[in-house]
Amino acid sequence: MKFSELTQQLGVATIDTSLAIRPDLDPALVGIAAIDQAATGALSFMEGDRFAQWIHNTEASGLILSSDPERQAIATARNIAWIATAQPRLLFAQALSHFYQPWQAAPAIDTTAVIHPTARIGAGVSIGPHVVIHEQVQVGEGVCIHANGVVYPEVQIGDLTTLHANCVIHERSQIGKNCVIHSGAVIGAEGFGFVPTDNGWYKVPQSGVTVLEDQVEVGCNSTIDRPAVGETRIGQGTKIDNLVQVAHGCQIGPHCVLVGQVGLAGHVELGAGVVLGGQVGVADYLQIGEGAIATAQAGITKNVAAGTMVSGFPAMPTKLWLKMMAALRKLPVSKPKI
């Protein structure tokens, strides 16, 4: 499409684009690319200073830029059409949907699927090869369950939710609307509960449930366990990356982000908007306040106040951790004795 057509579809006013000063600069756009890989006809974006040098030599025909007059002037001088916005990454994500749509299976039930007669299946669903749906399951409208998915008894799945291949949803789990469960994820499996005895470990029955509210996304091979009693709950809009472990009884607030290989022990509570970087570990029964951030590989052993950023092990305020790391580099290095 033409650059001008894209700006109209994105709802960007002419005053926020290069069209205001160069209406003749209206290239044809044929795709999306990273700024350092873009060829002629590509739309790209630039945010912050990390890729700032690429504005001088990118081959992109269009750019989404921040509200920076200097960079806009450079793009114009190089005959690159541009859109100015306070959130370049967000607008770039919205532009992507005009060039690419993920594959969706057509509504149909494969002949190899095994569906219990008591299961209630909504309209317009897609159920792939070798899916197994047990008794008393409720599947909402427009749900898509890809190949080899297994849904245990009494599970509820909300409208327009997608379960990718090889997902397993254990008994009595509740999954909201517009959720995405990626391949290999396991929702509602037994929590890890054992009591020591003189004869070994006594297994604690895990009678609780796991609840995912609307618009939750769970990455590949992640696990969210149910507790002995009560529920494990993932709040609305929370996004969970691949290979994440959420243990029994955790309470995750709305719009949190858990990056790859995060591990939460039992009964952890996260407030709204908490962000946990890759490989963060959280000890059991801790509370992390609203809007707190833990950087990658932080080991959290005590409660974290709302709005705090922590790093390191044991986790501490990030500014203090950075000072400690700077001082550590200055320690003398002893020469080995020969």
C-alpha positions in Angstrom: 0.0 0.0 0.0 1.0 3.6 -0.3 2.5 5.3 2.7 -0.5 7.7 2.7 -2.9 4.8 2.8 -1.2 3.3 5.8 -1.3 6.6 7.7 -5.1 6.8 7.1 -5.6 3.2 8.3 -3.6 3.9 11.4 -5.6 7.1 12.1 -2.5 9.3 12.1 -3.2 12.9 11.3 -1.3 14.4 8.3 0.4 16.9 10.6 2.2 14.0 12.4 3.8 12.7 9.2 6.2 13.9 6.5 3.2 14.3 4.2 2.7 17.7 5.8 5.9 19.0 4.3 6.5 16.6 1.5 3.2 15.4 0.0 5.1 14.1 -3.0 7.0 11.7 -0.7 4.5 8.8 -0.8 6.4 5.6 -1.3 4.8 2.1 -1.9 5.2 -0.1 1.2 5.4 -3.8 0.7 6.4 -5.1 4.1 7.8 -4.6 7.6 11.4 -4.9 8.7 13.9 -4.1 11.5 15.7 -0.8 10.7 19.1 -2.5 10.3 17.7 -5.1 7.9 15.2 -3.0 6.0 15.2 -2.8 2.2 13.5 -0.5 -0.2 9.7 -0.7 0.2 9.9 -1.6 3.9 8.4 0.2 6.9 10.5 0.3 10.1 10.7 2.1 13.3 13.3 3.7 15.6 12.9 4.2 19.4 15.6 5.5 21.7 19.3 5.8 20.9 20.2 2.1 20.4 19.7 2.2 16.7 20.0 5.9 16.2 22.9 5.6 13.7 20.8 3.6 11.3 18.7 6.7 10.3 21.8 7.7 8.3 22.1 4.5 6.2 18.8 2.5 6.5 17.3 1.6 3.1 13.7 1.7 4.6 11.2 3.7 2.6 9.2 4.6 5.7 10.0 5.1 9.4 8.0 5.5 12.5 9.9 7.9 14.7 9.6 9.6 18.1 8.8 13.3 18.2 12.3 14.3 17.5 12.6 17.2 14.9 16.3 16.5 14.2 15.7 12.8 13.3 12.6 13.8 11.3 14.7 16.3 9.3 17.4 13.7 8.6 14.7 11.2 7.3 13.2 13.9 5.1 16.6 14.9 3.7 17.1 11.2 2.8 13.7 11.0 1.1 12.3 8.6 3.8 8.7 9.1 4.7 8.0 9.2 8.4 5.3 9.2 11.1 6.0 11.0 14.4 4.5 9.5 17.6 5.2 9.4 21.3 5.2 5.6 21.2 6.9 4.3 18.0 7.0 0.7 19.1 3.2 0.6 19.8 2.4 2.2 16.4 4.8 -0.2 14.7 3.0 -3.1 16.3 -0.3 -1.7 15.1 1.1 -1.3 11.6 2.2 -4.9 11.5 -1.4 -6.1 11.6 -2.0 -4.3 8.2 0.8 -6.4 6.6 0.5 -9.7 8.5 -2.2 -11.8 10.1 -1.3 -15.1 11.9 -2.7 -18.3 10.5 -6.1 -19.3 11.9 -7.7 -22.7 11.5 -11.1 -22.7 9.9 -14.1 -23.6 12.1 -14.4 -27.4 12.0 -14.1 -30.5 14.2 -11.5 -33.0 13.0 -12.8 -36.5 12.6 -10.0 -37.9 14.9 -11.0 -35.7 17.8 -12.5 -37.5 20.8 -15.2 -35.4 22.5 -17.2 -36.7 25.4 -21.0 -36.5 24.9 -21.4 -34.3 28.0 -19.1 -31.7 26.7 -20.7 -28.4 25.6 -19.1 -27.0 22.5 -19.9 -23.5 21.3 -20.5 -22.3 17.8 -17.7 -21.6 15.3 -15.1 -23.7 17.1 -12.0 -25.3 15.6 -10.9 -28.6 17.1 -7.8 -30.2 15.5 -6.6 -33.7 15.0 -6.4 -36.0 18.0 -7.8 -33.5 20.5 -9.3 -35.1 23.6 -12.1 -33.3 25.4 -13.4 -35.0 28.6 -16.7 -34.9 30.3 -18.5 -31.8 31.5 -16.1 -29.5 29.6 -17.5 -26.1 28.4 -15.9 -24.7 25.3 -17.0 -21.2 24.3 -17.8 -19.7 20.9 -14.9 -19.3 18.4 -12.5 -21.3 20.5 -9.6 -23.0 18.6 -7.9 -26.1 20.0 -5.0 -27.2 17.9 -3.8 -30.8 17.4 -3.2 -33.1 20.3 -4.7 -30.8 22.9 -6.1 -32.5 26.0 -8.8 -30.9 28.1 -9.6 -32.7 31.4 -13.0 -32.9 33.0 -15.1 -29.8 34.1 -12.8 -27.3 32.4 -14.3 -24.0 31.2 -12.8 -22.2 28.2 -14.0 -18.8 27.3 -15.0 -17.4 23.9 -12.3 -16.8 21.2 -9.5 -18.5 23.3 -6.8 -20.3 21.4 -5.0 -23.5 22.7 -2.0 -24.3 20.5 -0.8 -27.8 19.8 0.0 -30.2 22.6 -1.5 -28.0 25.4 -2.9 -29.8 28.5 -5.6 -28.2 30.6 -6.2 -30.1 33.8 -9.5 -30.7 35.6 -11.7 -27.9 36.7 -9.4 -25.2 35.3 -11.1 -22.0 34.2 -9.8 -20.1 31.2 -11.3 -16.7 30.3 -12.1 -15.1 27.0 -9.5 -14.1 24.3 -6.7 -16.1 26.0 -3.8 -17.7 24.2 -2.1 -20.8 25.5 1.0 -21.7 23.4 2.3 -25.1 22.5 3.3 -27.5 25.3 1.9 -25.3 28.1 0.2 -27.1 31.1 -2.5 -25.3 33.0 -3.9 -26.6 36.3 -1.6 -29.6 37.0 -1.1 -30.7 40.6 1.0 -28.4 42.7 4.1 -29.8 44.3 2.9 -30.7 47.8 4.4 -33.3 50.1 4.6 -33.8 53.9 7.6 -35.6 55.4 6.9 -38.7 57.5 9.0 -41.4 59.0 8.3 -43.5 56.0 9.0 -40.9 53.3 6.9 -38.2 51.7 3.1 -38.1 52.0 1.4 -36.6 48.9 -1.0 -33.7 49.6 -4.1 -33.9 47.4 -4.3 -30.9 45.2 -8.0 -30.1 45.3 -7.9 -26.5 44.2 -8.4 -24.9 40.8 -6.4 -22.7 38.4 -8.1 -19.6 37.0 -6.9 -17.5 34.0 -8.8 -14.3 33.6 -9.6 -12.7 30.2 -6.8 -11.9 27.7 -4.1 -13.9 29.5 -1.3 -15.3 27.3 0.9 -18.2 28.4 4.1 -19.1 26.5 5.4 -22.5 25.3 6.2 -25.1 27.9 5.1 -22.9 30.8 3.3 -24.5 33.8 0.7 -23.0 36.1 -0.2 -25.4 39.0 -3.3 -25.7 41.1 -3.1 -25.7 44.9 -4.2 -28.1 47.6 -7.1 -25.8 48.4 -8.3 -22.5 47.0 -7.1 -21.3 43.6 -4.1 -20.1 41.6 -5.2 -17.0 39.7 -3.7 -15.1 36.8 -5.1 -11.6 36.4 -6.6 -10.1 33.3 -4.2 -9.2 30.5 -1.1 -10.8 32.1 1.5 -12.1 29.7 3.7 -15.1 30.6 6.7 -16.0 28.4 8.1 -19.5 27.6 9.4 -21.8 30.3 7.8 -20.1 33.3 6.8 -21.9 36.4 3.9 -20.5 38.5 3.5 -22.7 41.6 0.3 -23.6 43.5 -1.7 -20.8 45.1 0.0 -17.9 43.4 -2.1 -14.7 42.9 -0.9 -12.8 39.8 -2.5 -9.3 39.4 -3.7 -7.8 36.1 -1.3 -6.8 33.3 1.8 -8.3 34.8 4.7 -9.6 32.6 6.7 -12.7 33.5 9.7 -13.2 31.1 11.3 -16.5 30.2 12.4 -18.9 32.9 10.8 -17.0 35.8 10.0 -19.2 38.7 7.4 -18.4 41.4 7.3 -20.6 44.5 3.9 -21.3 46.2 1.5 -18.6 47.2 3.4 -15.7 45.8 1.3 -12.5 45.3 2.0 -10.0 42.5 0.3 -6.7 42.3 -1.0 -5.1 39.1 1.6 -4.3 36.5 4.5 -6.2 38.0 7.4 -7.0 35.6 9.8 -9.9 36.3 12.8 -10.2 34.0 14.2 -13.4 32.7 15.2 -16.1 35.3 13.9 -14.2 38.2 13.1 -16.4 41.2 10.7 -15.6 44.0 10.5 -17.5 47.3 7.2 -18.7 48.7 4.6 -16.6 50.3 6.1 -13.3 49.3 4.3 -10.2 48.1 5.5 -8.0 45.3 3.7 -4.6 45.1 2.0 -2.9 42.2 4.3 -1.7 39.4 7.5 -3.3 40.9 10.2 -4.4 38.5 12.8 -7.2 39.1 15.6 -7.2 36.6 17.0 -10.5 35.1 18.2 -13.2 37.4 17.1 -11.4 40.6 16.5 -13.7 43.5 13.7 -12.3 45.6 13.7 -13.5 49.2 11.6 -10.9 50.9 8.6 -8.7 50.1 9.1 -5.9 47.5 7.3 -2.6 47.9 5.1 -1.1 45.1 7.0 0.8 42.4 10.4 -0.6 43.5 13.1 -1.8 41.1 15.2 -4.6 42.4 18.3 -6.6 41.2 20.8 -9.2 42.2 20.7 -12.0 44.8 19.5 -11.5 47.3 17.4 -8.9 45.6 18.0 -5.3 46.6 17.2 -1.8 45.2 18.8 -1.6 41.8 20.7 1.6 42.5 22.4 -0.1 45.5 23.1 -3.2 43.4 24.7 -1.2 40.7 27.0 0.6 43.2 28.0 -2.7 44.7 28.9 -4.1 41.2 30.9 -1.0 40.4 32.8 -1.4 43.7 33.4 -5.1 43.1 35.2 -4.4 39.8 37.7 -2.2 41.7 38.8 -4.9 44.1 42.4 -5.9 43.7 43.1 -9.2 41.9 45.6 -11.3 43.7 48.2 -13.0 41.5 48.3 -16.8 41.9 51.3 -18.2 43.7 53.7 -20.3 41.6 
